[in-house]
């Protein structure tokens, strides 16, 4: 697995499920990321895993217009660091290069993939 696409923005908010197509309304682990220009991108939180004292999430971009088979082949996946704000809400931030390397190694170990073969 490689880090692709744009860097996760500095914070997220809960997703209004009414904005999603009907087939995705039943997904509970959906977050919306807002970039510096105010553009929203929807992601499904596929998994959360610890690395030392930190927590990371594997986020898969949701593209309601993509065909299912094509979407699986071209999935945009990011690993984001999970931090909690003063209200206890989860926020997804871009990990440092060192954090990303550690998170990727932990993810590959969890998935049973030898390093360098993702």
N, C-alpha and C positions, 0 to 999 in steps of 0.2 A: 504494500500500500504506500502510495506517495502522497505528499501534501500537494494538493492541486488548487487551482483557482485563486480567488481573492482571499486575502487575509480576513479572518473573522473580525467583525467590528468590535468596538469596545464594550457594548452592552446590548442586551436583548430585552424583549418584553413578551408577555404571554400572548399567544395567538388567539384571535377571535375566530373560532371554528366556523362561523357563518361565512367567512371569506373563502373557505376551501370548497373544492368540488365535493359533491355528496359522498363519493367513494372514499374520501380521506377524512371525513368528519369523525369517524370512530377511532382515529389514532390519538392516543392520549399524550404521547411524548413528542409534541411538535412545538418548535420554537420559531420565532420570527426574529431575524437579525436585521438590524437597521444600520446601514453604513453612514459615513460622514455626510453624504449628500441626501440622506433621508430615504434611500431606496431600501425596500424590504425584500428579504429573501427568506423562504420557508425551508426549514430543515426538520427531518425526523431524527430524534435522538435514538440511534440504534443501540448503543450500549454506553455504560459508564463504568470506569475502572480506576482503581487507585494506583498511584505511583509514589511511593514514599508517603509524605504527608499531603500530597496534592491529589486532586481528582481531575480526570480528563473524560471527555465524551467524544464518541464517534458520531458525527452528524452527517446525514445523507441528504443532499439537496432534493427537495420535492419539485418536480416539474409536471404539473397536471396535463400539459399538452403533449408530452412525450409518449410514444408507444411503449407498452410495457416491456417488450423484449429489447428494444433499442435503449430504453431508459436503464435497464440493468447493465448493459454493456458500457454505457457512457456515464455512469453515476459519478457525480461530483461528491467526493467524500472529504471531510476535513476532521482533523483532531483539534479540539478546542479545550483549553483549560477552563475548569468550572470554579468560579469564585462566588461567594455569597455577599450580597450587599447588606446594608444596615438593617433592612427589613427581613433578611433571611431568604430573599429571592435569589435563585441561581442566575448568574450572568456568565456568558461564554466569552472568553478573551483569547487572543492570539498568544500561544505559548512562546517563550524565548526559544532560540535554536537548541539550546541545551535541554530544555524541558521537552521540546518536540522530539528530540532524539531519544530521550528516556521513555517518553510515552509511546513512541513507535515501537521501540524494542519490547516494552511490556505488552503492547497489543499483539505483536507478532508471537510472543511467547504464549499468550492466552489462546491465540488462534492456532497454535501448533505449527507456525511457519518459521523455518530457520531464517536468521537474519540475512538480509540481502536478497531474499527470494520473493519478497512481497510485490 
